[in-house]
Amino acid sequence: MKQTNNNGATPLFMTAQQGHLEVVKVLIEHGADINHQDAEGRTPLYIASKFGFVNIIESLFSSGADYESARATAENKRRLACELTLRKSWHAFISKRLEANPAYKDRYVEIKGLMAYCPISHEPLYDPVVFHPSGQSIEGSCWEEMQKQGGDQKCPMTNVKIEYFSKNNALKEANKKLWMKIEALHQEMQCSSLVGSSMFHTKPKPRGAGGEAPGKIPRLGE
């Protein structure tokens, strides 16, 4: 499990790169280090994101893979598609966890309800473009697919001809701030879970010097 190649990559790197989900699970069950870094600072999570294997990304998250480390690596290497895949996958993962927790679900839903969504993919906007003169925005990847069709492009919501488009940075930043609130809420949930768990794993108090149970007040004459 700890064998590495010349670049410092372990078998988990190779299986993550090749998309072998079941092998990834077996390696993790047998103690593979999910946060091991190769000579370039990459982790199995980064590799899975680079090649777009969302099912493996989710499996790594479930096993405790370090999201922030992989995201920072993608950002430093300017792998924009990789970073976007990581962010979307992480947000989907923590959203499921928050929705499943009755103590946090309402707060999560309230924040998520403030987000702007793409009218085509019906998913939150991460990299939106705005059409002119219609003023409507869609996800950048959806616009790329529209462009592949060629011909005169019309806004899919208003049917108005698109004269030009631009990045909608204001909408992007607004959604980004909302995701930061959701990430903070997830962190709060994790901390609460750890505190609750520690309360049930306290060490038993030693018995008194006279052998009495802790807290017992000796009777006069005992």
Protein Blocks (a to p, Z undefined) as FASTA:
>chain_A
ZZccfkopafklmmmmnopaklmmmmmmnopafkbccfkopafklmmmmnopaklmmmmm
mnopafklmmmmmmmnopaklmmmmmmmmmmmmmmmmmmmmklmmmmmmmmmmpccdfkl
opacfbdcdddfklpacdfklmmmmmmngpjdddfklopacfbdcddfklmmmmmmmmmm
mmmmmmmmmmmmmmmmmmmmcccddddfkopaehiacdehZZ
